[in-house]
Amino acid sequence: MRLEVKGLRKSFGEKEVLHGISFSIESGKALGLLGRNGAGKTTTIRILMDVFRANSGSITVDGRPFEPKNFRIGYLPEERGLYPKKGVQEQLMYLAQLRGCSRSEAKHNSARWLERLGVEEYAQRKLETLSKGNQQKVQLAQTLVCDPDLVILDEPFSGLDPVNSQILKDVIQEQIREGKLVIFSSHQMSYVEEFCEDIILINRGEIVLSGSLGQIKREYGRNRLVVDLGTEDQERLLSDYAGDLLQIVGRRKKQVIAEMKPGCTKERLLRELLERKLIPEEFGNYEPSLTEIFVEKAGDQP
């Protein structure tokens, strides 16, 4: 399947909060939906789920209008939304049936996901008696219990320790391999980089960056190098001996990030350093982290 969003606009009263959001996602891929708090991510998700109606724009699947009622959607919200005083499997079955599963299918699927996530022993317990991490795993179970076509995950790793985080990573990768449409929203950029081939970054209701994550990183790293001369005084040394070839633009731990000036090449710069007996411990192309790109593109939002 290919889900395509074109020109979504949404207003609350006189305030427009989405200003023409467009993106697409294909089966078997995860799309990273990024942005600061209040940027418009949740509004976009709610329009996809038919909680809100857009003022204008379109959503299609394989070229036909997207009707949420005709698809199974699994949504993991950032804020927990299950019933704390109800039994775990009881409410999983209830929610599965609301989303189109038969009772037998709901019972089978809920038991399977509780076992898969290692919380089957709590099936008859009230949700409020579980730890925060186990409640999050139950939340994930309810997301997947209906075998959804579209999986929307909003901060799914919240409250999970490293062991349970790995379980969740495996489950997300399984969903991607099974050909699901996966939308992944998180402020933990390392997870986005791990799962998502493509990203969109929303800032103040507009998409300010979109496309292949690998290509975006290459473009942002163009003409920049990371250099580590192994000395505390390396910034001065680089400025004194190679200042006509590069400009220092930042630091990453011990590394200096430098932008090559017109006419400079890696080979020429390395030759200049070696001639001056400055032997780099590290020298190579600079690849920015997604966090660095995020801060640059969305850091001006108050």
Number of C-alpha atoms within 10 A of each C-alpha: 15 13 19 19 19 15 16 22 21 24 14 9 6 6 8 13 18 25 17 16 20 18 18 16 20 17 18 17 21 27 25 27 26 26 28 19 12 14 21 22 21 17 19 24 20 13 16 20 19 14 12 13 17 20 13 13 15 17 21 15 16 11 11 11 12 18 13 14 11 9 14 18 21 24 20 22 18 17 12 12 9 17 12 15 11 15 17 28 26 16 19 29 25 16 19 25 18 12 20 15 19 14 13 11 16 25 19 13 23 29 19 15 22 23 15 14 17 15 18 18 9 18 19 12 16 17 22 15 13 16 11 14 16 19 21 22 26 28 23 23 26 27 23 25 27 25 19 19 18 24 23 24 23 21 17 25 22 15 16 18 10 10 9 18 17 13 15 18 16 11 16 20 16 13 22 18 12 13 16 21 24 27 20 23 26 20 16 15 16 12 17 22 17 11 18 20 16 21 25 23 22 24 24 20 23 20 20 13 16 17 16 14 19 14 12 18 16 15 12 15 17 14 18 22 22 21 24 20 20 14 12 10 9 18 19 12 15 21 14 10 15 16 14 15 20 23 16 18 11 13 13 11 7 15 19 22 23 22 20 21 14 10 9 14 14 16 8 11 16 17 14 15 17 11 9 9 9 18 15 16 11 14 16 13 16 20 19 18 14 17 14 13 16 19 13 10 16 19 13 8 13 6
